[in-house]
């Protein structure tokens, strides 16, 4: 069952793929597009200007050339303009200005639901909705066949939202959008940063997501907050220590890794960034550190300490698919 829409709250639909935009622009982190169409100053996706904080976003994602009902989230910022190009901009690359809206509470459908199946099961409902409002829908009618429209962003009427609600009820999908999933909860080892701002009010571009789950925090505590590469941790003024947990197979985007201890490596912020961008890795066979810079002080060195519960399949995933990939 989907959350009940409140007064003045609007609903939109993102039509995208698993790659989305790369690190910092992942699926479930933001909505984004170029500001202008290529070779012209016609506004691209002007609809995004209408999105307000706390509006609901339904995500449709292409998987193996077929679109699926993939998840739901909440808009967490107003429209932000930036000249920073997403790492995986693909057909939208080389534009002067980009626009994005940060989102939160992203909740994935456990088994993504095929849109083709929705078109069959709710064919008449969707035709009626289209007849009443032909503009802005995520689909169109070709003869008697419903097809996903060639667009990135679309409106969602209450009647269409009701269709997704019926589907959610049938598959047991019950997202809760009222509470932020990754809310900042300060602890002695992770006190509130002096420049912390409540979610939804920050107008800067965050290029890295630190997904600090409860399991990540407990894993850091079990290993004394020490980086597995350099063996160091950051001492805080309160006498406690700080480190970060990194998911070798990332949780979001095209990776969809699990939040398990075997997938979490403990790192200092410096080496966390290197793992994020694929500059450093652990060889899954030798268990030695490898760096893209052969002169790096940790290249071909042993880990600062070993963990028996670190999954070799996740080391292999990071080594094969993320390390040293441009």
NULO-827530 format. One record per residue (C-alpha): chain; residue number from 1; x, y, z. Coordinates in steps of 0.25 Angstrom, whole numbers, plus 2048, in hexadecimal, padded with zeros to 3 digits. Layout:
REM NULO-827530
+-------+-----+-----+-----+-----+
! chain !   n !  c1 !  c2 !  c3 !
+-------+-----+-----+-----+-----+
!     A ! NUM !   X !   Y !   Z !
...
+-------+-----+-----+-----+-----+
***
This chain:
REM NULO-827530
+-------+-----+-----+-----+-----+
! chain !   n !  c1 !  c2 !  c3 !
+-------+-----+-----+-----+-----+
!     A !   1 ! 800 ! 800 ! 800 !
!     A !   2 ! 805 ! 80E ! 7FC !
!     A !   3 ! 805 ! 81A ! 806 !
!     A !   4 ! 7F9 ! 822 ! 806 !
!     A !   5 ! 7FC ! 82F ! 7FE !
!     A !   6 ! 7FA ! 83C ! 807 !
!     A !   7 ! 7F3 ! 849 ! 803 !
!     A !   8 ! 7FC ! 851 ! 7F9 !
!     A !   9 ! 806 ! 845 ! 7F7 !
!     A !  10 ! 808 ! 842 ! 7E9 !
!     A !  11 ! 80D ! 835 ! 7E2 !
!     A !  12 ! 817 ! 833 ! 7D7 !
!     A !  13 ! 81D ! 827 ! 7CF !
!     A !  14 ! 82B ! 825 ! 7CC !
!     A !  15 ! 82E ! 81D ! 7C0 !
!     A !  16 ! 83D ! 818 ! 7C0 !
!     A !  17 ! 847 ! 80D ! 7C0 !
!     A !  18 ! 850 ! 807 ! 7CB !
!     A !  19 ! 85C ! 80E ! 7C8 !
!     A !  20 ! 855 ! 81B ! 7CA !
!     A !  21 ! 861 ! 825 ! 7CA !
!     A !  22 ! 86C ! 81E ! 7D2 !
!     A !  23 ! 872 ! 821 ! 7DF !
!     A !  24 ! 86B ! 82D ! 7E6 !
!     A !  25 ! 860 ! 82C ! 7DC !
!     A !  26 ! 85B ! 81E ! 7DF !
!     A !  27 ! 84D ! 819 ! 7DE !
!     A !  28 ! 846 ! 81C ! 7EB !
!     A !  29 ! 84F ! 828 ! 7EE !
!     A !  30 ! 84A ! 832 ! 7E4 !
!     A !  31 ! 842 ! 836 ! 7D8 !
!     A !  32 ! 84A ! 83D ! 7CD !
!     A !  33 ! 84A ! 842 ! 7BE !
!     A !  34 ! 851 ! 84C ! 7B6 !
!     A !  35 ! 84B ! 85A ! 7B7 !
!     A !  36 ! 84B ! 85C ! 7A8 !
!     A !  37 ! 848 ! 853 ! 79C !
!     A !  38 ! 855 ! 851 ! 794 !
!     A !  39 ! 859 ! 85C ! 78A !
!     A !  40 ! 84E ! 865 ! 78F !
!     A !  41 ! 849 ! 86D ! 79B !
!     A !  42 ! 83B ! 866 ! 79B !
!     A !  43 ! 839 ! 862 ! 7AA !
!     A !  44 ! 83B ! 853 ! 7AC !
!     A !  45 ! 831 ! 84C ! 7B6 !
!     A !  46 ! 82B ! 859 ! 7BB !
!     A !  47 ! 821 ! 851 ! 7C2 !
!     A !  48 ! 82C ! 84F ! 7CD !
!     A !  49 ! 82B ! 85D ! 7D1 !
!     A !  50 ! 81D ! 85A ! 7D7 !
!     A !  51 ! 822 ! 850 ! 7E1 !
!     A !  52 ! 822 ! 854 ! 7EF !
!     A !  53 ! 828 ! 84E ! 7FC !
!     A !  54 ! 820 ! 842 ! 801 !
!     A !  55 ! 81A ! 83F ! 7F3 !
!     A !  56 ! 819 ! 830 ! 7F0 !
!     A !  57 ! 821 ! 82A ! 7E5 !
!     A !  58 ! 81E ! 81C ! 7DF !
!     A !  59 ! 82A ! 816 ! 7D8 !
!     A !  60 ! 829 ! 80E ! 7CB !
!     A !  61 ! 836 ! 807 ! 7C7 !
!     A !  62 ! 83A ! 800 ! 7BA !
!     A !  63 ! 840 ! 7F2 ! 7BE !
!     A !  64 ! 844 ! 7E9 ! 7B2 !
!     A !  65 ! 83D ! 7F2 ! 7A8 !
!     A !  66 ! 82F ! 7F2 ! 7B0 !
!     A !  67 ! 82A ! 7FC ! 7B9 !
!     A !  68 ! 826 ! 7F9 ! 7C7 !
!     A !  69 ! 81F ! 7FF ! 7D3 !
!     A !  70 ! 82C ! 800 ! 7DB !
!     A !  71 ! 82A ! 809 ! 7E8 !
!     A !  72 ! 825 ! 816 ! 7EE !
!     A !  73 ! 82B ! 822 ! 7F5 !
!     A !  74 ! 829 ! 830 ! 7FA !
!     A !  75 ! 82F ! 83D ! 7F4 !
!     A !  76 ! 839 ! 842 ! 7FE !
!     A !  77 ! 83D ! 84F ! 7F8 !
!     A !  78 ! 839 ! 85A ! 7EE !
!     A !  79 ! 83E ! 85A ! 7E0 !
!     A !  80 ! 84D ! 85C ! 7E0 !
!     A !  81 ! 855 ! 861 ! 7D4 !
!     A !  82 ! 864 ! 85D ! 7D2 !
!     A !  83 ! 86F ! 85C ! 7C8 !
!     A !  84 ! 874 ! 84F ! 7CE !
!     A !  85 ! 872 ! 844 ! 7C3 !
!     A !  86 ! 86D ! 837 ! 7C9 !
!     A !  87 ! 878 ! 82C ! 7C7 !
!     A !  88 ! 86F ! 823 ! 7BE !
!     A !  89 ! 867 ! 82E ! 7B7 !
!     A !  90 ! 867 ! 826 ! 7A9 !
!     A !  91 ! 85E ! 82C ! 79F !
!     A !  92 ! 85C ! 838 ! 7A9 !
!     A !  93 ! 86B ! 83B ! 7A9 !
!     A !  94 ! 873 ! 848 ! 7A6 !
!     A !  95 ! 868 ! 852 ! 7AA !
!     A !  96 ! 86B ! 85F ! 7B1 !
!     A !  97 ! 861 ! 85E ! 7BC !
!     A !  98 ! 85A ! 853 ! 7C3 !
!     A !  99 ! 84E ! 852 ! 7CD !
!     A ! 100 ! 84C ! 849 ! 7D8 !
!     A ! 101 ! 842 ! 846 ! 7E3 !
!     A ! 102 ! 847 ! 83F ! 7EF !
!     A ! 103 ! 83E ! 834 ! 7F4 !
!     A ! 104 ! 83D ! 82C ! 801 !
!     A ! 105 ! 835 ! 820 ! 807 !
!     A ! 106 ! 838 ! 818 ! 7FA !
!     A ! 107 ! 831 ! 80A ! 7FC !
!     A ! 108 ! 833 ! 7FF ! 7F2 !
!     A ! 109 ! 828 ! 7F5 ! 7ED !
!     A ! 110 ! 82E ! 7E8 ! 7F2 !
!     A ! 111 ! 82B ! 7E2 ! 7E4 !
!     A ! 112 ! 82A ! 7ED ! 7DA !
!     A ! 113 ! 81C ! 7EC ! 7D3 !
!     A ! 114 ! 81C ! 7EC ! 7C4 !
!     A ! 115 ! 815 ! 7F8 ! 7BE !
!     A ! 116 ! 810 ! 7EF ! 7B2 !
!     A ! 117 ! 808 ! 7E7 ! 7BC !
!     A ! 118 ! 802 ! 7F3 ! 7C2 !
!     A ! 119 ! 7FE ! 7F7 ! 7B4 !
!     A ! 120 ! 7F7 ! 7EA ! 7B2 !
!     A ! 121 ! 7F0 ! 7E9 ! 7C0 !
!     A ! 122 ! 7EC ! 7F8 ! 7C0 !
!     A ! 123 ! 7EA ! 7FA ! 7B1 !
!     A ! 124 ! 7DC ! 801 ! 7B2 !
!     A ! 125 ! 7DF ! 809 ! 7BE !
!     A ! 126 ! 7EC ! 80E ! 7B8 !
!     A ! 127 ! 7E5 ! 811 ! 7AB !
!     A ! 128 ! 7DA ! 819 ! 7B3 !
!     A ! 129 ! 7E5 ! 821 ! 7BA !
!     A ! 130 ! 7EC ! 824 ! 7AD !
!     A ! 131 ! 7DF ! 829 ! 7A7 !
!     A ! 132 ! 7DC ! 833 ! 7B2 !
!     A ! 133 ! 7EA ! 838 ! 7B2 !
!     A ! 134 ! 7F3 ! 835 ! 7A6 !
!     A ! 135 ! 7FE ! 83F ! 7AA !
!     A ! 136 ! 809 ! 83B ! 7B4 !
!     A ! 137 ! 806 ! 82C ! 7B5 !
!     A ! 138 ! 812 ! 822 ! 7B6 !
!     A ! 139 ! 80B ! 81A ! 7AB !
!     A ! 140 ! 804 ! 81B ! 79E !
!     A ! 141 ! 7FA ! 813 ! 795 !
!     A ! 142 ! 7FE ! 80E ! 788 !
!     A ! 143 ! 7F2 ! 808 ! 781 !
!     A ! 144 ! 7ED ! 7FF ! 78C !
!     A ! 145 ! 7FB ! 7FD ! 792 !
!     A ! 146 ! 800 ! 805 ! 79F !
!     A ! 147 ! 80F ! 808 ! 79E !
!     A ! 148 ! 818 ! 810 ! 7A8 !
!     A ! 149 ! 81A ! 81E ! 7A2 !
!     A ! 150 ! 828 ! 822 ! 79E !
!     A ! 151 ! 82A ! 82C ! 7A9 !
!     A ! 152 ! 832 ! 82D ! 7B6 !
!     A ! 153 ! 828 ! 834 ! 7BF !
!     A ! 154 ! 818 ! 834 ! 7C0 !
!     A ! 155 ! 80D ! 838 ! 7C9 !
!     A ! 156 ! 804 ! 82E ! 7D0 !
!     A ! 157 ! 7F5 ! 830 ! 7D2 !
!     A ! 158 ! 7EE ! 82B ! 7DF !
!     A ! 159 ! 7E7 ! 821 ! 7D6 !
!     A ! 160 ! 7F5 ! 81C ! 7D1 !
!     A ! 161 ! 7FA ! 81C ! 7DF !
!     A ! 162 ! 7EF ! 813 ! 7E3 !
!     A ! 163 ! 7F3 ! 809 ! 7D8 !
!     A ! 164 ! 801 ! 808 ! 7DE !
!     A ! 165 ! 7FA ! 807 ! 7EC !
!     A ! 166 ! 7F2 ! 7FB ! 7E8 !
!     A ! 167 ! 7FF ! 7F4 ! 7E2 !
!     A ! 168 ! 806 ! 7F7 ! 7EF !
!     A ! 169 ! 7FB ! 7F1 ! 7F7 !
!     A ! 170 ! 7FB ! 7E4 ! 7EE !
!     A ! 171 ! 80A ! 7E2 ! 7F0 !
!     A ! 172 ! 80B ! 7E7 ! 7FF !
!     A ! 173 ! 813 ! 7F3 ! 7FC !
!     A ! 174 ! 812 ! 7FD ! 808 !
!     A ! 175 ! 81C ! 808 ! 808 !
!     A ! 176 ! 81C ! 812 ! 813 !
!     A ! 177 ! 81F ! 820 ! 80E !
!     A ! 178 ! 81D ! 828 ! 81A !
!     A ! 179 ! 82A ! 825 ! 821 !
!     A ! 180 ! 838 ! 827 ! 81A !
!     A ! 181 ! 83F ! 81A ! 818 !
!     A ! 182 ! 84D ! 81F ! 81A !
!     A ! 183 ! 84A ! 829 ! 825 !
!     A ! 184 ! 856 ! 82F ! 82C !
!     A ! 185 ! 857 ! 82A ! 83A !
!     A ! 186 ! 863 ! 82F ! 841 !
!     A ! 187 ! 86B ! 825 ! 84A !
!     A ! 188 ! 878 ! 826 ! 852 !
!     A ! 189 ! 87F ! 821 ! 847 !
!     A ! 190 ! 878 ! 829 ! 83C !
!     A ! 191 ! 874 ! 836 ! 843 !
!     A ! 192 ! 86C ! 840 ! 83B !
!     A ! 193 ! 875 ! 848 ! 831 !
!     A ! 194 ! 876 ! 857 ! 834 !
!     A ! 195 ! 871 ! 85A ! 826 !
!     A ! 196 ! 865 ! 850 ! 826 !
!     A ! 197 ! 858 ! 855 ! 820 !
!     A ! 198 ! 84B ! 84E ! 821 !
!     A ! 199 ! 847 ! 846 ! 815 !
!     A ! 200 ! 840 ! 84D ! 80A !
!     A ! 201 ! 847 ! 85B ! 80C !
!     A ! 202 ! 854 ! 859 ! 806 !
!     A ! 203 ! 856 ! 85F ! 7F9 !
!     A ! 204 ! 864 ! 859 ! 7F6 !
!     A ! 205 ! 868 ! 84D ! 7ED !
!     A ! 206 ! 86C ! 841 ! 7F5 !
!     A ! 207 ! 875 ! 839 ! 7EC !
!     A ! 208 ! 876 ! 82D ! 7F5 !
!     A ! 209 ! 86C ! 826 ! 7FE !
!     A ! 210 ! 871 ! 820 ! 80B !
!     A ! 211 ! 866 ! 815 ! 80E !
!     A ! 212 ! 868 ! 813 ! 81D !
!     A ! 213 ! 85F ! 808 ! 820 !
!     A ! 214 ! 85D ! 802 ! 82E !
!     A ! 215 ! 864 ! 7F6 ! 82A !
!     A ! 216 ! 870 ! 7FE ! 825 !
!     A ! 217 ! 871 ! 805 ! 833 !
!     A ! 218 ! 871 ! 7F8 ! 83A !
!     A ! 219 ! 87C ! 7F3 ! 831 !
!     A ! 220 ! 884 ! 7FF ! 833 !
!     A ! 221 ! 883 ! 7FD ! 842 !
!     A ! 222 ! 887 ! 7EF ! 842 !
!     A ! 223 ! 894 ! 7F3 ! 83B !
!     A ! 224 ! 897 ! 7FF ! 843 !
!     A ! 225 ! 894 ! 809 ! 838 !
!     A ! 226 ! 8A1 ! 805 ! 831 !
!     A ! 227 ! 8A3 ! 807 ! 822 !
!     A ! 228 ! 8A7 ! 7F9 ! 81C !
!     A ! 229 ! 8B0 ! 800 ! 812 !
!     A ! 230 ! 8B9 ! 809 ! 81B !
!     A ! 231 ! 8B5 ! 804 ! 829 !
!     A ! 232 ! 8B1 ! 812 ! 82D !
!     A ! 233 ! 8A5 ! 819 ! 833 !
!     A ! 234 ! 8A1 ! 827 ! 836 !
!     A ! 235 ! 8A2 ! 82B ! 844 !
!     A ! 236 ! 897 ! 834 ! 848 !
!     A ! 237 ! 898 ! 83F ! 853 !
!     A ! 238 ! 88E ! 837 ! 85C !
!     A ! 239 ! 899 ! 82C ! 85D !
!     A ! 240 ! 891 ! 822 ! 853 !
!     A ! 241 ! 895 ! 81E ! 845 !
!     A ! 242 ! 88F ! 820 ! 837 !
!     A ! 243 ! 88F ! 817 ! 82A !
!     A ! 244 ! 886 ! 814 ! 81F !
!     A ! 245 ! 880 ! 808 ! 81A !
!     A ! 246 ! 880 ! 805 ! 80B !
!     A ! 247 ! 878 ! 7FB ! 803 !
!     A ! 248 ! 881 ! 7F4 ! 7F9 !
!     A ! 249 ! 874 ! 7F1 ! 7F1 !
!     A ! 250 ! 86D ! 7FE ! 7F2 !
!     A ! 251 ! 85F ! 7FE ! 7F7 !
!     A ! 252 ! 859 ! 807 ! 7EC !
!     A ! 253 ! 858 ! 809 ! 7DE !
!     A ! 254 ! 85B ! 7FE ! 7D4 !
!     A ! 255 ! 863 ! 7F6 ! 7DF !
!     A ! 256 ! 858 ! 7F3 ! 7E9 !
!     A ! 257 ! 862 ! 7ED ! 7F3 !
!     A ! 258 ! 85D ! 7E8 ! 801 !
!     A ! 259 ! 85F ! 7EE ! 80E !
!     A ! 260 ! 867 ! 7E3 ! 815 !
!     A ! 261 ! 873 ! 7E2 ! 81D !
!     A ! 262 ! 87A ! 7DB ! 812 !
!     A ! 263 ! 878 ! 7E6 ! 808 !
!     A ! 264 ! 87D ! 7F1 ! 812 !
!     A ! 265 ! 88C ! 7F5 ! 813 !
!     A ! 266 ! 890 ! 7FF ! 81E !
!     A ! 267 ! 898 ! 80B ! 818 !
!     A ! 268 ! 89D ! 819 ! 81C !
!     A ! 269 ! 896 ! 824 ! 813 !
!     A ! 270 ! 8A3 ! 825 ! 80A !
!     A ! 271 ! 8A3 ! 816 ! 806 !
!     A ! 272 ! 893 ! 816 ! 806 !
!     A ! 273 ! 894 ! 820 ! 7FB !
!     A ! 274 ! 89E ! 818 ! 7F3 !
!     A ! 275 ! 895 ! 80C ! 7F4 !
!     A ! 276 ! 889 ! 814 ! 7F0 !
!     A ! 277 ! 891 ! 818 ! 7E3 !
!     A ! 278 ! 898 ! 80B ! 7E0 !
!     A ! 279 ! 8A6 ! 810 ! 7E3 !
!     A ! 280 ! 8A9 ! 805 ! 7ED !
!     A ! 281 ! 8A4 ! 7F7 ! 7EF !
!     A ! 282 ! 8A7 ! 7EA ! 7F6 !
!     A ! 283 ! 8AB ! 7DE ! 7ED !
!     A ! 284 ! 8A1 ! 7D3 ! 7F0 !
!     A ! 285 ! 8AC ! 7C8 ! 7EE !
!     A ! 286 ! 8B8 ! 7CE ! 7F5 !
!     A ! 287 ! 8B1 ! 7D7 ! 7FF !
!     A ! 288 ! 8BC ! 7E1 ! 7FC !
!     A ! 289 ! 8B8 ! 7F0 ! 7F9 !
!     A ! 290 ! 8B9 ! 7F5 ! 7EB !
!     A ! 291 ! 8B9 ! 803 ! 7E7 !
!     A ! 292 ! 8B8 ! 80A ! 7D9 !
!     A ! 293 ! 8C5 ! 811 ! 7DD !
!     A ! 294 ! 8D0 ! 807 ! 7DE !
!     A ! 295 ! 8D9 ! 810 ! 7E6 !
!     A ! 296 ! 8CE ! 812 ! 7F1 !
!     A ! 297 ! 8D3 ! 80E ! 7FE !
!     A ! 298 ! 8C8 ! 803 ! 800 !
!     A ! 299 ! 8C9 ! 7FD ! 7F2 !
!     A ! 300 ! 8CB ! 7EE ! 7F4 !
!     A ! 301 ! 8CC ! 7EF ! 803 !
!     A ! 302 ! 8C4 ! 7E6 ! 80D !
!     A ! 303 ! 8B8 ! 7EB ! 814 !
!     A ! 304 ! 8B9 ! 7F2 ! 821 !
!     A ! 305 ! 8B1 ! 7E7 ! 827 !
!     A ! 306 ! 8A8 ! 7DC ! 821 !
!     A ! 307 ! 89A ! 7D8 ! 823 !
!     A ! 308 ! 895 ! 7CA ! 822 !
!     A ! 309 ! 886 ! 7CF ! 81F !
!     A ! 310 ! 88A ! 7D8 ! 813 !
!     A ! 311 ! 884 ! 7D1 ! 807 !
!     A ! 312 ! 88D ! 7CD ! 7FC !
!     A ! 313 ! 882 ! 7CF ! 7F2 !
!     A ! 314 ! 881 ! 7DD ! 7F5 !
!     A ! 315 ! 890 ! 7DF ! 7F4 !
!     A ! 316 ! 88F ! 7D9 ! 7E7 !
!     A ! 317 ! 883 ! 7E2 ! 7E2 !
!     A ! 318 ! 88B ! 7EF ! 7E6 !
!     A ! 319 ! 898 ! 7EA ! 7E0 !
!     A ! 320 ! 892 ! 7E6 ! 7D3 !
!     A ! 321 ! 887 ! 7F0 ! 7D1 !
!     A ! 322 ! 88B ! 7FD ! 7D8 !
!     A ! 323 ! 89A ! 7FD ! 7DA !
!     A ! 324 ! 8A2 ! 804 ! 7CF !
!     A ! 325 ! 896 ! 807 ! 7C7 !
!     A ! 326 ! 895 ! 815 ! 7C0 !
+-------+-----+-----+-----+-----+
***
